[in-house]
Amino acid sequence: MPAGPLSDATAAFGARVRARRQELGESQEKLADRSGLHWSFLGQVERGTRNVTLHSILRIAEALRLDPAVLVGGLRAPQADVDAD
């Protein structure tokens, strides 16, 4: 069984990427060509199973003709398990 999203943030980010890509009527392959990233990597991003770097976020946003803030706005990092001693 495939692993699910790494976090709520990666799932939401991936959903935003997918929605914009589909809005533009582009395939993952076309987005991959325009962003300089591999199509399988973009598939993982869209499924939320890949934690992307800042540079990848910037490349994806540029290829989607969006301000990166649109893709990351309101997202929160998962809380770390830290003992509050």
C-alpha positions as CSV (number, residue, x, y, z in Angstrom):
1,M,0.0,0.0,0.0
2,P,1.4,3.4,-0.9
3,A,2.4,5.8,1.9
4,G,0.2,8.7,2.5
5,P,1.2,12.4,2.7
6,L,4.0,13.3,5.0
7,S,1.9,15.9,6.7
8,D,-1.1,18.1,6.3
9,A,1.2,20.8,4.9
10,T,2.7,18.6,2.2
11,A,-0.8,17.4,1.3
12,A,-2.2,20.9,1.0
13,F,0.9,22.1,-0.9
14,G,0.5,19.2,-3.4
15,A,-3.2,19.9,-3.8
16,R,-2.4,23.5,-4.6
17,V,0.2,22.5,-7.2
18,R,-2.1,20.0,-8.8
19,A,-5.1,22.4,-8.9
20,R,-3.1,25.1,-10.6
21,R,-1.5,22.7,-13.0
22,Q,-4.9,21.4,-14.0
23,E,-6.2,25.0,-14.2
24,L,-3.5,25.7,-16.8
25,G,-4.4,22.5,-18.6
26,E,-0.9,21.1,-18.3
27,S,0.4,17.6,-17.7
28,Q,2.9,16.7,-15.0
29,E,5.4,16.1,-17.9
30,K,4.9,19.6,-19.3
31,L,5.2,21.2,-15.8
32,A,8.4,19.1,-15.3
33,D,9.9,20.5,-18.5
34,R,9.1,24.1,-17.6
35,S,10.3,23.8,-14.0
36,G,13.4,21.7,-14.7
37,L,12.2,19.0,-12.3
38,H,11.4,15.4,-13.0
39,W,7.8,14.4,-13.6
40,S,8.0,11.6,-11.0
41,F,9.2,14.2,-8.4
42,L,6.2,16.4,-9.3
43,G,3.9,13.4,-8.8
44,Q,5.3,12.9,-5.3
45,V,4.9,16.6,-4.6
46,E,1.3,16.5,-5.7
47,R,0.6,13.5,-3.5
48,G,2.3,15.1,-0.6
49,T,4.8,12.3,-0.2
50,R,7.8,14.6,-0.9
51,N,9.1,17.4,1.3
52,V,10.3,20.0,-1.1
53,T,13.2,22.4,-0.8
54,L,12.9,26.2,-1.1
55,H,14.5,26.1,-4.5
56,S,12.0,23.5,-5.7
57,I,9.1,25.6,-4.4
58,L,10.5,28.6,-6.3
59,R,10.9,26.6,-9.5
60,I,7.4,25.1,-9.3
61,A,5.8,28.5,-8.6
62,E,7.6,30.1,-11.5
63,A,6.5,27.3,-13.8
64,L,2.9,27.7,-12.6
65,R,3.1,31.5,-13.0
66,L,2.3,32.1,-9.4
67,D,3.9,33.9,-6.5
68,P,5.3,31.2,-4.2
69,A,3.3,32.7,-1.4
70,V,0.1,31.3,-3.1
71,L,1.5,27.8,-2.7
72,V,2.7,28.1,0.9
73,G,0.4,30.7,2.4
74,G,-1.2,29.5,5.7
75,L,0.7,26.2,5.8
76,R,2.1,25.1,9.2
77,A,5.0,22.8,9.9
78,P,4.1,19.6,11.8
79,Q,4.7,19.9,15.5
80,A,7.8,18.1,16.7
81,D,7.6,15.7,19.7
82,V,9.5,17.7,22.2
83,D,9.4,17.2,26.0
84,A,8.7,20.4,27.8
85,D,10.9,20.0,30.8
